[in-house]
């Protein structure tokens, strides 16, 4: 392979610019390597709405059948629909998407049977190496391909996990960002007591209205305005492959994913008292506090779906949440589903009479900074310097994921290096806005003043 495979085989997936970094030849070889590594007899493939996704997924299927595997083509779908397919059919799966990345990108998210994740340490490095050196030829009979529409079965499974049938009617604005939410939301919400105001439901991988990345504030502005203009009860925003969901309340104010994690955790624990809830290192401390208050067990992990899913498997956790809008459900094969999280929030809101902002008041008692990036020459040196600066004031220092420093007034901050860029990511939480702002500015001054 003439292309730079190390550049596109990331920590958890394959992702690159099409066709200069990622093309049909790589997709074909990756399909062959995927089947050979897993010794798979059958796999399932789905793809998003990007112009290159259909051809790339077809090339992957060719590679898979060349190694003797049969292929189930699920066609258009969200990433959580692919996880549903891998879980319900008990097959390894591949999803062609570049998620929230710009139109020129595409990629592959792969999983084992039962939607178990594949990352660099769980098979992705071996697949990359096989692609680089050439996948050995298979001398047996090639596999076959069959097409299956799984949307109806996907929706039916979601309906078994969350019941909205007795809810009061809600007006809901949904911004699909021209991504796969425009395909799955109409099916998932059909027949429910929901008056849906659609924004950008047209499937268009060129993303003509805004990037399908709701973690960036500018990509939520249309949703926030539409919620206020329509007098809606709630707004939902999905990313390009619809595995993440962000929520806006009736005032057009963003609800943090930490708050959604707390809300869904309480709902899941009502179903299974005393269960375990997973949260990553930068989710608000309100989450573990609530879980303990409910007599259940919070478990803190590193950021990233492979760590969350690994801890869920180890502990039998019922639910897990991340600051990035990923929400994981044991009864969805421990996979993340933006749609399932959205249904939980809608069920909670429609199951009582008050507005969303009032419902969520008790779940977000702390002031948070959100994630702030700073470019540095040496992330490790920067973190070491910050640790030294705060060592005398810290009540606790840990290195589970980057550097987390807790202070006597209850405030804390986490610094994590980016896996792919020369960046440090800062998250700060405190008891009030003033304290949070002071600590945030103080740490940023130390990072950016030193520029290690």
C-alpha positions in Angstrom: 0.0 0.0 0.0 1.4 3.3 -1.1 -0.8 5.4 1.3 0.2 6.2 4.9 -1.8 3.6 6.9 -0.4 4.8 10.3 -2.1 8.1 9.5 -5.6 6.7 9.0 -5.7 3.8 11.4 -6.5 5.7 14.5 -7.0 4.6 18.1 -10.5 3.3 17.6 -11.3 3.4 13.9 -10.1 4.1 10.3 -10.5 7.7 9.2 -9.0 9.8 6.4 -9.5 12.1 3.4 -11.0 10.3 0.4 -9.3 9.3 -1.9 -5.9 10.8 -1.1 -5.6 9.0 2.3 -8.4 6.4 2.2 -9.6 4.7 -1.0 -11.4 1.6 -2.3 -8.2 -0.4 -2.4 -7.7 0.2 1.3 -11.3 -0.6 2.1 -11.1 -3.8 0.1 -7.9 -4.9 1.8 -9.3 -3.9 5.2 -12.4 -6.1 4.6 -10.2 -9.0 3.8 -8.0 -8.5 6.8 -11.0 -8.0 9.1 -12.5 -11.3 8.1 -9.2 -13.1 8.3 -8.3 -11.8 11.8 -11.7 -12.7 13.2 -12.0 -15.9 11.2 -15.5 -14.7 10.5 -17.9 -16.8 8.5 -20.4 -13.9 8.1 -20.3 -10.1 8.8 -22.7 -7.2 8.6 -22.0 -3.8 7.0 -23.8 -0.4 7.1 -22.9 3.0 5.8 -23.9 6.7 6.2 -25.0 9.2 3.6 -21.6 10.4 2.4 -21.1 10.1 -1.4 -18.1 7.8 -0.9 -19.7 5.6 1.7 -21.6 3.3 -0.6 -18.7 2.6 -2.9 -16.2 2.1 0.0 -18.6 -0.3 1.8 -19.0 -2.2 -1.4 -15.2 -2.5 -1.7 -15.0 -3.7 1.9 -17.7 -6.3 1.1 -15.6 -7.5 -1.8 -12.6 -8.0 0.4 -14.7 -9.9 3.0 -16.2 -12.3 0.4 -12.8 -12.9 -1.2 -11.9 -14.5 2.2 -14.9 -16.7 2.2 -17.2 -14.7 4.4 -20.8 -14.1 3.7 -21.9 -10.4 3.9 -25.1 -8.9 5.2 -25.5 -5.5 3.7 -27.7 -3.3 5.9 -27.3 -0.3 3.6 -28.0 3.2 5.0 -27.9 3.4 8.8 -26.6 5.2 11.9 -23.7 3.8 13.8 -25.9 2.6 16.6 -28.0 0.8 14.0 -24.9 -1.1 13.0 -24.2 -1.9 16.6 -27.8 -3.2 16.9 -27.1 -5.4 13.8 -23.8 -6.7 15.3 -25.5 -7.4 18.6 -28.9 -8.8 17.5 -27.4 -10.9 14.6 -24.3 -11.8 16.7 -22.0 -10.9 13.8 -18.8 -8.8 13.4 -19.7 -5.4 11.9 -18.3 -2.5 10.0 -19.8 1.0 9.7 -18.7 3.3 7.0 -18.7 6.8 8.4 -16.5 9.7 9.3 -18.9 10.7 12.0 -18.7 14.5 12.6 -15.7 15.1 10.3 -16.0 17.3 7.2 -17.4 16.0 3.9 -14.0 15.1 2.4 -13.4 12.4 5.1 -14.6 8.9 5.4 -13.8 6.0 7.7 -14.7 2.6 9.2 -15.8 1.8 12.7 -15.4 -2.0 13.3 -16.7 -4.3 16.0 -16.7 -8.0 16.9 -19.8 -10.1 17.2 -22.1 -8.7 19.9 -20.9 -5.1 19.1 -17.6 -5.6 21.2 -15.2 -2.8 20.2 -12.2 -3.1 18.0 -9.3 -0.7 18.7 -5.6 -0.6 18.3 -5.1 -3.0 21.3 -8.0 -5.3 20.3 -7.3 -6.1 16.7 -7.0 -2.8 14.7 -3.2 -2.8 14.7 -3.2 -6.4 13.3 -5.7 -5.4 10.6 -3.5 -2.4 9.7 -0.4 -4.6 9.5 -2.1 -7.1 7.3 -3.3 -4.4 5.0 0.3 -3.0 4.8 2.0 -6.3 4.0 -0.8 -7.8 1.9 -3.6 -10.1 3.0 -2.9 -13.7 2.2 -5.0 -15.1 -0.6 -7.9 -17.4 0.3 -8.3 -20.6 -1.8 -11.8 -21.6 -0.7 -15.2 -20.6 -2.1 -15.9 -16.9 -2.0 -18.7 -15.7 0.2 -22.1 -14.4 -0.8 -23.9 -11.0 -0.3 -27.4 -10.4 0.8 -29.3 -7.2 1.5 -31.3 -6.8 4.7 -33.3 -3.8 6.0 -32.8 -3.6 9.7 -34.4 -0.2 10.5 -37.8 -1.6 11.7 -36.1 -4.2 13.9 -33.8 -1.5 15.3 -36.7 0.7 16.2 -38.6 -2.2 17.7 -35.7 -3.0 20.0 -35.4 0.6 21.2 -39.1 0.6 22.0 -38.6 -2.4 24.3 -36.0 -0.3 26.3 -37.9 3.0 26.7 -41.7 3.4 26.8 -43.2 6.7 25.8 -46.7 5.5 25.1 -48.3 7.1 28.2 -46.4 10.4 28.0 -48.0 13.8 27.5 -47.5 15.3 24.0 -44.2 17.2 23.4 -43.1 19.6 20.7 -39.5 18.5 19.7 -37.1 20.3 17.4 -34.6 17.9 15.9 -31.5 19.0 14.0 -30.1 16.1 12.1 -27.4 18.2 10.5 -28.0 16.4 7.1 -26.7 13.3 8.8 -28.2 9.9 9.6 -30.6 11.2 12.2 -32.6 12.3 9.2 -33.1 8.6 8.4 -33.5 7.1 11.9 -35.5 9.8 13.7 -38.7 9.6 11.6 -38.8 5.8 12.1 -37.9 5.9 15.8 -40.4 8.7 16.7 -43.2 7.5 14.5 -46.5 6.9 16.4 -45.1 8.5 19.6 -46.8 11.6 21.3 -44.2 13.9 19.6 -44.8 16.9 17.4 -41.5 16.9 15.5 -40.1 20.1 13.9 -37.3 18.8 11.6 -34.2 20.7 10.8 -31.9 19.5 8.0 -33.3 16.0 7.7 -32.2 15.7 4.0 -29.4 13.2 3.8 -26.5 15.2 2.3 -22.9 14.3 3.0 -21.7 17.7 1.9 -23.3 19.2 5.1 -24.6 22.3 3.3 -26.1 23.9 6.5 -23.5 23.3 9.2 -21.0 20.7 10.3 -22.7 17.7 11.9 -20.8 18.1 15.1 -23.0 19.3 17.9 -20.2 19.6 20.5 -19.2 22.9 18.8 -21.5 25.7 19.9 -21.9 27.3 16.5 -23.5 24.1 15.2 -26.3 24.4 17.8 -27.4 27.9 17.0 -30.1 27.0 14.4 -31.5 24.4 16.9 -31.5 26.9 19.8 -33.3 29.5 17.7 -35.8 27.0 16.3 -36.7 25.8 19.8 -37.4 29.4 21.0 -39.2 30.4 17.8 -41.5 27.3 17.9 -42.1 27.3 21.6 -40.8 23.8 21.7 -40.4 21.7 24.8 -37.0 20.4 23.8 -34.4 20.4 21.1 -32.2 17.4 20.0 -29.1 17.5 17.9 -27.4 14.4 16.4 -24.0 14.2 14.9 -23.3 12.9 11.4 -23.6 9.2 12.2 -26.2 9.8 14.9 -24.4 7.9 17.6 -24.2 11.1 19.7 -27.1 13.3 20.9 -27.0 16.8 22.5 -30.0 18.3 24.2 -31.3 21.9 24.3 -34.0 22.9 26.9 -37.1 25.0 26.2 -35.2 28.2 26.7 -32.7 27.2 24.0 -30.0 26.6 26.6 -27.6 23.7 26.1 -28.0 20.8 28.6 -24.5 19.4 29.4 -24.0 15.7 28.6 -23.0 15.3 32.3 -26.6 16.3 33.2 -28.0 13.9 30.7 -25.7 11.2 32.2 -27.2 11.9 35.6 -30.8 11.9 34.4 -30.4 8.6 32.5 -28.4 7.0 35.3 -31.3 7.7 37.8 -33.8 6.2 35.3 -31.8 3.1 34.8 -31.1 2.7 38.5 -34.8 2.9 39.2 -35.1 -0.2 37.0 -32.1 -1.9 38.6 -31.4 -0.5 42.1 -27.9 -0.8 43.4 -26.4 -1.2 39.9 -23.2 0.2 38.6 -22.8 3.4 36.5 -19.7 4.3 34.5 -18.5 7.8 34.0 -15.3 9.2 32.5 -12.8 11.4 34.3 -14.3 14.7 33.0 -17.9 14.1 33.7 -19.3 16.3 36.4 -18.8 15.0 40.0 -22.6 15.5 40.3 -22.9 12.1 38.5 -21.0 9.9 41.0 -22.5 11.9 43.9 -26.1 11.1 42.6 -25.2 7.5 42.0 -23.9 7.1 45.6 -26.9 8.9 47.0 -29.1 6.4 45.2 -27.2 3.5 46.9 -25.5 2.5 43.6 -21.9 2.2 42.5 -20.1 4.8 40.3 -17.0 3.7 38.4 -14.6 6.3 36.9 -12.8 5.5 33.7 -10.5 7.0 31.1 -12.1 8.9 28.2 -13.0 6.8 25.2 -15.5 4.2 24.2 -13.1 1.2 24.5 -12.4 2.1 28.1 -16.1 2.6 28.9 -17.2 -0.6 27.2 -14.4 -2.5 28.9 -15.4 -1.3 32.3 -19.0 -2.0 31.6 -18.1 -5.6 30.7 -15.9 -6.0 33.8 -18.4 -4.6 36.2 -21.7 -5.5 34.6 -22.6 -1.8 34.6 -26.1 -0.9 33.4 -25.2 2.5 31.9 -22.3 4.8 31.1 -21.9 8.4 30.0 -19.3 10.7 28.5 -18.9 14.5 28.3 -18.9 14.2 24.5 -22.5 13.1 24.1 -21.8 9.3 24.0 -24.2 7.3 26.2 -23.7 3.5 26.6 -26.4 1.0 27.6 -25.8 -2.6 28.8 -29.1 -3.7 27.2 -27.9 -2.3 23.9 -24.8 -4.6 23.9 -22.9 -2.0 26.0 -22.8 0.2 22.8 -23.5 3.9 22.5 -26.8 5.1 21.1 -27.7 8.7 20.8 -31.2 7.7 19.9 -31.7 5.6 23.0 -30.4 8.5 25.2 -32.8 10.9 23.4 -35.8 8.6 24.1 -34.8 8.4 27.8 -34.8 12.2 28.0 -38.1 12.5 26.1 -39.7 9.8 28.4 -38.5 11.7 31.5 -39.8 15.0 30.2 -43.1 13.7 29.0 -43.7 11.7 32.2 -44.1 14.9 34.3 -45.7 18.3 33.8 -42.9 20.7 34.2 -40.4 22.2 31.7 -37.1 20.5 31.0 -35.1 23.2 32.7 -37.0 22.7 35.9 -36.8 18.9 35.6 -33.0 19.1 35.3 -32.4 21.7 38.0 -31.1 19.2 40.6 -28.8 17.3 38.2 -26.4 20.2 37.5 -25.4 21.9 40.7 -21.9 22.8 39.6 -20.3 25.3 37.1 -18.3 23.8 34.3 -15.9 25.2 31.7 -16.5 22.9 28.9 -13.4 21.5 27.0 -10.8 24.2 26.1 -7.9 23.4 23.8 -4.4 24.9 24.0 -1.6 24.3 21.6 1.6 23.3 23.3 4.9 22.0 22.0 5.3 19.3 24.7 2.1 18.2 26.4 3.9 16.0 29.0 6.2 18.9 30.0 3.2 21.2 30.4 1.3 18.8 32.6 4.4 18.2 34.8 4.8 21.9 35.2 1.2 22.4 36.2 1.3 19.5 38.6 4.3 21.0 40.3 2.6 24.4 40.5 -0.5 23.0 42.2 1.1 20.2 44.3 1.1 22.3 47.5 -2.6 23.3 47.1 -4.0 20.0 45.8 -6.1 17.7 48.0 -5.8 14.9 45.5 -3.8 14.3 42.3 -4.4 11.4 40.0 -3.2 10.3 36.6 -6.0 7.9 35.5 -6.3 10.0 32.3 -3.9 12.9 31.9 -3.7 15.0 35.1 -6.6 15.6 37.5 -6.1 18.0 40.4 -8.7 18.5 43.1 -8.6 21.5 45.5 -9.8 22.2 49.0 -12.8 24.3 47.9 -14.3 21.3 45.9 -13.1 22.6 42.5 -11.1 20.4 40.2 -9.6 20.4 36.7 -8.3 17.8 34.3 -5.7 18.2 31.6 -5.5 15.6 28.8 -3.2 15.5 25.8 -4.8 15.0 22.4 -4.0 11.7 20.7 -3.5 13.3 17.3 -2.6 17.0 17.7 -0.2 19.0 19.8 -3.0 20.1 22.2 -3.8 20.0 25.8 -7.5 19.8 26.7 -8.7 21.5 29.9 -11.9 20.9 31.8 -12.7 22.7 35.0 -15.5 22.4 37.5 -16.3 24.4 40.6 -19.2 25.2 42.9 -20.0 28.6 41.2 -19.3 30.5 38.1 -16.8 32.9 39.6 -14.7 30.2 41.2 -14.7 28.1 38.0 -13.8 31.2 35.9 -10.9 32.1 38.1 -9.5 28.6 38.2 -10.0 28.2 34.4 -8.2 31.5 33.7 -5.4 30.7 36.1 -4.7 27.3 34.6 -4.9 28.6 31.1 -2.4 31.3 31.9 0.0 28.7 33.2 -0.4 26.6 30.1 -0.3 29.3 27.6 2.3 31.4 29.4 4.7 28.5 29.5 3.9 27.0 26.1 6.1 24.1 26.9 
